[in-house]
């Protein structure tokens, strides 16, 4: 079978045939790349969020303490970080499409195997292996979108891909609810069935990947390398844009600090400090997720029209305002509105992450690796935030102080954006 990257059928890249001046010019190639990257990210989000839903059940099934349950989350985060960097490197060598499918296959396989885990030790090992694929899915998919979508609408493509994050979380809630109703709860075999369902994405997305053209930029680099008798990433511009890489890393670091600081501790803060009891309700979770979807959709509609920097600044302002409401108000109505706008801003701002990282890092034969390094290295902010806030949260005043550190992160992220160049419409090669 003749292929365009050694595995998939050759398809002419229509992105090269469009002048990209209007959103209605979105090509089949762009749609197919979005389908693969977006669904890959959606199912990864399903798999990731599923663990959060099942932690209480796993505690009973395996007889685990809260500290031991926390290890599952830490192992997942570690695997995602390593996988995001590793498979960024791999995608520079074998292509974005094949790497995306490989990563989807990895997390699908190990999610399915979790259904048969006999104890917590086996579960932890399988979860780490699956998380490697989870981290790599974002890196390969984001690079594919950045290199396939026309510069005039690249932001839209990246935002629509990132919308898989809340959609996957909502999907996990719905599927868990159905399985719980049918099975009479998630104990016994209910939780195992949920993980077994997590093995299905590969079988769906294999056929999507077969129809998805490889990145034309990656193909051009490979052709150039072959003419030079070198490996795929051995040719072209190897210059490292140090300032761009540092800017990308710092931006993601502060966004991750915000995300994990706010979403890890806000429910506990509202219960312990504001003495509210609705934070574990479905309406609380859905308000966050539908706020996120709204944020992604608005970002996708405006980012290519008004630019990256104005959108980032606006979302940071909205998010900081929502956190201020958490800190200063105990009014239930105001807090529910703030919850929606927290999802809108703190989640929604990630809509611009993929295209911005690709553009700010610039043209390099190692774009996938550097995008993975910046995004996943920046996850350190998400590791630090819960620790700092948790250490300060021994008293109500300390808790307020801890959550207020996210306001500093909002300011720091805004400073990074203000010093970064505007990259709207930047050509990639």
VMD Tcl script that draws the C-alpha trace (Angstrom):
set ca {
  {0.00 0.00 0.00}
  {1.39 3.33 -1.01}
  {1.55 5.73 1.90}
  {2.33 9.33 2.64}
  {4.36 8.62 5.74}
  {5.07 4.92 5.60}
  {1.70 3.79 6.99}
  {-1.30 5.80 5.83}
  {-2.71 6.38 2.33}
  {-1.44 9.42 0.52}
  {-3.91 12.31 0.42}
  {-3.17 15.62 -1.21}
  {-2.96 18.36 1.43}
  {-5.69 20.83 0.52}
  {-4.38 23.25 3.14}
  {-1.77 24.16 0.56}
  {-4.49 24.99 -1.98}
  {-6.44 27.50 0.13}
  {-5.74 31.19 0.49}
  {-7.09 30.90 4.05}
  {-8.80 34.25 3.96}
  {-12.15 33.09 5.34}
  {-13.36 30.54 7.87}
  {-15.60 28.95 5.24}
  {-12.43 27.99 3.37}
  {-11.66 25.29 5.95}
  {-10.41 22.34 3.94}
  {-11.04 18.62 4.22}
  {-7.45 18.17 5.30}
  {-7.94 20.60 8.16}
  {-11.20 18.93 9.20}
  {-9.57 15.52 9.20}
  {-6.61 16.67 11.26}
  {-9.01 18.28 13.74}
  {-11.08 15.10 13.93}
  {-8.05 12.97 14.77}
  {-6.43 15.41 17.19}
  {-9.70 16.55 18.76}
  {-11.15 13.08 19.32}
  {-7.80 11.78 20.54}
  {-7.73 14.58 23.11}
  {-11.41 14.04 24.01}
  {-10.94 10.35 24.77}
  {-7.73 11.12 26.66}
  {-9.72 13.58 28.78}
  {-12.36 10.88 29.34}
  {-9.67 8.49 30.55}
  {-8.03 11.11 32.75}
  {-11.26 12.41 34.33}
  {-12.52 8.86 34.86}
  {-9.83 8.29 37.48}
  {-11.08 11.28 39.49}
  {-14.62 9.90 39.43}
  {-13.49 6.42 40.48}
  {-11.09 7.28 43.31}
  {-13.71 6.64 46.05}
  {-14.61 3.30 44.46}
  {-10.97 2.28 44.09}
  {-10.36 3.14 47.75}
  {-12.97 0.56 48.74}
  {-11.98 -2.05 46.15}
  {-8.29 -2.02 47.02}
  {-8.53 -0.87 50.65}
  {-6.50 2.31 50.11}
  {-5.97 5.45 52.15}
  {-6.33 8.96 50.69}
  {-2.54 9.24 50.50}
  {-2.35 6.02 48.50}
  {-5.11 7.21 46.21}
  {-3.15 10.41 45.65}
  {-0.33 8.26 44.32}
  {-2.53 7.23 41.38}
  {-2.98 10.90 40.47}
  {0.74 11.64 40.85}
  {1.68 8.63 38.73}
  {-0.71 9.78 36.03}
  {0.78 13.29 36.03}
  {4.33 11.93 35.87}
  {3.49 9.67 32.95}
  {1.78 12.50 31.07}
  {4.80 14.78 31.50}
  {7.30 12.14 30.34}
  {5.05 10.97 27.52}
  {4.43 14.49 26.25}
  {8.15 15.16 25.93}
  {9.10 11.70 24.65}
  {6.43 11.53 21.96}
  {7.10 15.09 20.90}
  {10.56 13.80 19.98}
  {9.03 10.74 18.31}
  {6.62 12.87 16.27}
  {9.55 14.81 14.80}
  {10.89 11.51 13.48}
  {7.95 9.40 12.37}
  {5.31 12.09 11.79}
  {2.41 13.68 13.65}
  {-0.36 11.34 12.47}
  {1.43 8.08 13.21}
  {2.56 9.37 16.61}
  {-0.96 10.49 17.50}
  {-2.35 7.06 16.62}
  {0.49 5.34 18.50}
  {-0.28 7.38 21.63}
  {-4.03 6.75 21.32}
  {-3.24 3.05 21.01}
  {-1.08 3.15 24.15}
  {-3.63 4.82 26.40}
  {-6.47 2.72 24.95}
  {-4.57 -0.52 25.54}
  {-3.59 0.23 29.10}
  {-6.99 1.65 29.96}
  {-8.52 -1.62 28.85}
  {-5.97 -3.59 30.87}
  {-6.88 -1.60 34.00}
  {-10.19 -3.45 33.93}
  {-8.30 -6.62 34.85}
  {-5.98 -5.15 37.50}
  {-5.96 -7.54 40.48}
  {-4.42 -5.09 42.97}
  {-3.27 -1.49 43.45}
  {0.34 -2.22 42.42}
  {-0.64 -3.58 39.02}
  {-3.13 -0.74 38.65}
  {-0.40 1.86 39.31}
  {2.00 0.34 36.75}
  {-0.69 0.10 34.08}
  {-1.85 3.65 34.80}
  {1.67 5.03 34.39}
  {2.11 3.25 31.04}
  {-1.23 4.55 29.79}
  {-0.39 8.08 30.93}
  {2.64 8.09 28.64}
  {0.25 7.87 25.71}
  {-2.04 10.51 27.22}
  {0.75 13.07 27.36}
  {1.92 12.29 23.85}
  {-1.57 12.63 22.37}
  {-1.71 16.36 23.07}
  {1.80 17.02 21.73}
  {1.34 15.15 18.44}
  {-2.19 16.49 17.93}
  {-1.29 20.11 18.69}
  {1.69 19.97 16.32}
  {-0.51 18.44 13.60}
  {-3.11 21.20 13.94}
  {-0.46 23.95 14.01}
  {1.22 22.64 10.86}
  {-1.93 21.72 8.94}
  {-4.31 24.61 9.52}
  {-3.78 27.79 7.55}
  {-2.14 30.60 9.51}
  {-5.28 32.77 9.22}
  {-7.39 30.24 11.14}
  {-4.80 28.22 13.07}
  {-6.05 29.63 16.37}
  {-9.54 28.38 15.62}
  {-8.26 24.88 14.88}
  {-6.23 24.75 18.08}
  {-9.14 26.02 20.17}
  {-11.56 23.46 18.71}
  {-9.08 20.67 19.40}
  {-8.63 21.80 23.00}
  {-12.40 21.75 23.53}
  {-12.04 17.99 23.83}
  {-10.95 18.59 27.45}
  {-14.38 19.51 28.89}
  {-16.24 17.31 26.39}
  {-14.23 14.30 27.55}
  {-14.97 15.12 31.18}
  {-18.70 15.39 30.48}
  {-18.54 12.12 28.52}
  {-16.94 10.42 31.53}
  {-19.72 11.72 33.80}
  {-22.44 10.49 31.42}
  {-20.91 7.05 30.80}
  {-20.21 6.57 34.52}
  {-23.82 7.48 35.29}
  {-25.17 4.97 32.74}
  {-22.89 2.16 33.93}
  {-23.75 2.92 37.56}
  {-27.48 2.73 36.83}
  {-27.21 -0.50 34.84}
  {-24.79 -2.15 37.27}
  {-26.37 -0.89 40.47}
  {-23.29 1.16 41.33}
  {-19.64 1.32 40.34}
  {-18.41 -1.26 42.85}
  {-17.86 -4.84 41.79}
  {-17.43 -4.86 38.01}
  {-18.84 -1.39 37.33}
  {-15.52 0.43 37.50}
  {-13.85 -2.30 35.47}
  {-16.41 -1.88 32.70}
  {-15.70 1.87 32.55}
  {-12.01 1.25 31.97}
  {-12.80 -1.44 29.42}
  {-14.84 1.12 27.50}
  {-11.69 3.26 27.55}
  {-10.06 0.73 25.19}
  {-12.46 1.58 22.35}
  {-10.93 4.87 21.08}
  {-8.12 3.14 19.19}
  {-10.56 1.05 17.15}
  {-12.53 4.19 16.25}
  {-9.59 6.48 15.56}
  {-7.54 3.95 13.57}
  {-9.94 4.52 10.66}
  {-9.84 8.27 11.20}
  {-6.04 8.23 11.11}
  {-5.99 6.29 7.85}
  {-7.83 9.18 6.18}
  {-5.84 11.95 7.86}
  {-3.03 13.45 5.76}
  {0.33 13.94 7.40}
  {1.51 17.45 8.21}
  {2.69 19.04 4.93}
  {5.46 20.80 6.85}
  {6.72 17.53 8.31}
  {6.52 15.86 4.88}
  {8.51 18.70 3.30}
  {11.20 18.38 5.95}
  {11.37 14.62 5.46}
  {11.67 15.02 1.69}
  {14.45 17.54 2.18}
  {16.21 15.19 4.57}
  {15.91 12.29 2.14}
  {17.42 14.37 -0.62}
  {20.28 15.14 1.71}
  {20.56 11.48 2.73}
  {19.78 12.24 6.37}
  {17.13 11.21 8.86}
  {13.82 13.08 8.88}
  {14.85 15.68 11.43}
  {18.44 15.90 10.37}
  {17.88 18.74 7.95}
  {16.39 22.17 8.00}
  {16.60 24.85 10.63}
  {17.97 23.44 13.86}
  {18.28 26.83 15.57}
  {16.74 26.94 19.02}
  {14.70 30.03 19.76}
  {15.67 30.24 23.42}
  {13.50 33.27 24.17}
  {10.52 31.69 22.48}
  {10.97 28.41 24.33}
  {11.35 30.19 27.68}
  {8.26 32.33 26.96}
  {6.24 29.24 26.06}
  {7.41 27.41 29.19}
  {6.70 30.36 31.51}
  {3.25 30.93 30.01}
  {2.22 27.29 30.46}
  {3.81 27.16 33.94}
  {1.56 29.96 35.22}
  {-1.52 28.61 33.41}
  {-0.96 25.20 35.00}
  {-0.48 26.85 38.41}
  {-3.83 28.58 37.94}
  {-5.62 25.50 36.70}
  {-4.48 23.10 39.39}
  {-4.46 25.70 42.16}
  {-8.04 26.76 41.45}
  {-9.60 23.42 40.58}
  {-7.83 21.39 43.25}
  {-8.73 23.67 46.15}
  {-11.81 25.73 45.25}
  {-14.33 23.01 46.25}
  {-12.60 22.51 49.61}
  {-12.28 26.28 50.07}
  {-15.99 26.85 49.50}
  {-16.86 24.14 52.03}
  {-14.26 24.92 54.71}
  {-14.19 28.72 54.52}
  {-17.55 29.69 52.96}
  {-19.45 26.77 54.58}
  {-21.33 25.90 51.39}
  {-22.60 22.42 50.63}
  {-23.33 22.49 46.87}
  {-19.75 22.01 45.64}
  {-20.02 18.23 45.32}
  {-23.24 18.43 43.34}
  {-23.59 17.66 39.65}
  {-24.64 21.26 38.94}
  {-21.29 22.46 40.28}
  {-19.33 20.12 37.99}
  {-21.49 20.82 34.95}
  {-21.33 24.58 35.51}
  {-17.54 24.33 35.34}
  {-17.53 22.17 32.24}
  {-20.15 24.11 30.29}
  {-18.33 27.30 31.24}
  {-15.21 25.74 29.73}
  {-17.01 24.79 26.51}
  {-18.33 28.34 26.19}
  {-14.82 29.67 26.76}
  {-13.36 27.44 24.07}
  {-16.05 28.35 21.54}
  {-15.68 32.09 22.09}
  {-11.89 31.80 21.92}
  {-12.10 29.89 18.64}
  {-14.43 32.52 17.16}
  {-12.29 35.55 18.04}
  {-8.64 34.57 18.37}
  {-7.77 34.79 14.67}
  {-9.61 38.09 14.35}
  {-8.27 40.08 17.28}
  {-5.05 38.22 18.08}
  {-3.51 35.95 20.72}
  {-2.44 38.59 23.21}
  {-5.82 40.41 23.59}
  {-7.62 37.08 24.05}
  {-5.17 35.84 26.67}
  {-5.32 39.12 28.62}
  {-9.14 39.17 28.53}
  {-9.39 35.59 29.79}
  {-6.86 36.24 32.55}
  {-8.88 39.27 33.71}
  {-12.10 37.24 33.78}
  {-10.41 34.43 35.70}
  {-8.86 36.76 38.27}
  {-12.27 38.38 38.81}
  {-13.88 34.98 39.38}
  {-11.27 34.04 42.00}
  {-11.81 37.39 43.73}
  {-15.49 36.52 44.01}
  {-14.54 33.22 45.66}
  {-12.39 35.05 48.18}
  {-14.66 38.02 48.97}
  {-18.24 36.73 48.62}
  {-20.37 34.06 50.27}
  {-23.43 34.71 48.12}
  {-24.48 31.42 46.50}
  {-25.74 33.04 43.29}
  {-22.56 35.05 42.81}
  {-20.44 31.97 43.51}
  {-22.31 29.85 40.95}
  {-21.76 32.59 38.38}
  {-18.09 32.69 39.38}
  {-17.86 28.92 38.94}
  {-19.15 29.21 35.37}
  {-16.65 31.97 34.56}
  {-13.85 30.02 36.22}
  {-14.48 27.19 33.77}
  {-14.83 29.77 31.00}
  {-11.49 31.46 31.69}
  {-9.13 29.10 33.51}
  {-10.11 26.19 31.28}
  {-10.88 28.23 28.18}
  {-7.52 30.00 28.03}
  {-5.90 26.67 27.17}
  {-7.73 26.93 23.83}
  {-4.85 29.06 22.61}
  {-2.03 26.95 23.99}
  {-1.19 24.74 21.00}
  {-1.02 27.35 18.22}
  {0.70 29.89 20.49}
  {3.43 27.43 21.48}
  {4.06 26.44 17.87}
  {4.21 30.08 16.77}
  {6.28 31.40 19.66}
  {8.83 28.58 19.40}
  {9.11 29.25 15.68}
  {10.44 27.25 12.76}
  {12.56 24.32 13.80}
  {12.90 20.72 12.77}
  {12.26 19.79 16.43}
  {8.98 21.64 16.82}
  {7.17 18.62 18.29}
  {9.87 18.05 20.90}
  {10.02 21.70 21.96}
  {6.22 22.00 22.12}
  {6.14 18.89 24.29}
  {8.96 20.23 26.45}
  {7.30 23.61 26.99}
  {3.79 22.27 27.61}
  {4.75 19.34 29.79}
  {7.65 21.06 31.51}
  {5.19 23.81 32.35}
  {3.09 21.21 34.19}
  {5.51 21.78 37.07}
  {3.31 24.76 37.90}
  {0.41 22.36 38.33}
  {2.54 20.21 40.64}
  {3.61 23.14 42.81}
  {0.27 24.96 43.18}
  {-1.64 22.33 45.21}
  {1.35 21.90 47.51}
  {1.75 25.62 48.24}
  {-1.96 26.25 48.76}
  {-2.33 23.08 50.82}
  {0.56 24.08 53.07}
  {-1.07 27.46 53.77}
  {-4.59 26.08 54.23}
  {-4.30 24.98 57.88}
  {-6.45 27.98 58.91}
  {-9.20 29.97 57.18}
  {-6.90 32.97 56.86}
  {-4.13 30.80 55.51}
  {-6.54 29.24 53.02}
  {-7.51 32.70 51.76}
  {-3.82 33.56 51.44}
  {-3.12 30.32 49.60}
  {-5.91 30.77 47.07}
  {-4.78 34.39 46.64}
  {-1.46 33.13 45.26}
  {-3.38 32.27 42.10}
  {-3.99 36.01 41.67}
  {-0.21 36.45 41.49}
  {-0.12 33.73 38.84}
  {-2.77 35.60 36.83}
  {-0.58 38.71 36.97}
  {2.58 36.75 36.10}
  {0.89 35.10 33.11}
  {-0.31 38.51 31.90}
  {3.23 39.90 32.14}
  {4.54 37.01 30.04}
  {1.85 37.70 27.42}
  {2.59 41.45 27.36}
  {6.28 40.80 26.69}
  {5.57 38.13 24.08}
  {5.17 39.06 20.40}
  {1.77 38.87 18.74}
  {1.85 35.73 16.58}
  {-1.54 35.91 14.81}
  {-1.15 34.84 11.17}
  {2.49 33.78 11.58}
  {3.63 31.40 8.83}
  {5.19 28.11 9.91}
  {7.61 26.03 7.92}
}
mol new
graphics top color blue
foreach p $ca { graphics top sphere $p radius 0.5 }
foreach p [lrange $ca 0 end-1] q [lrange $ca 1 end] { graphics top cylinder $p $q radius 0.2 }
display resetview
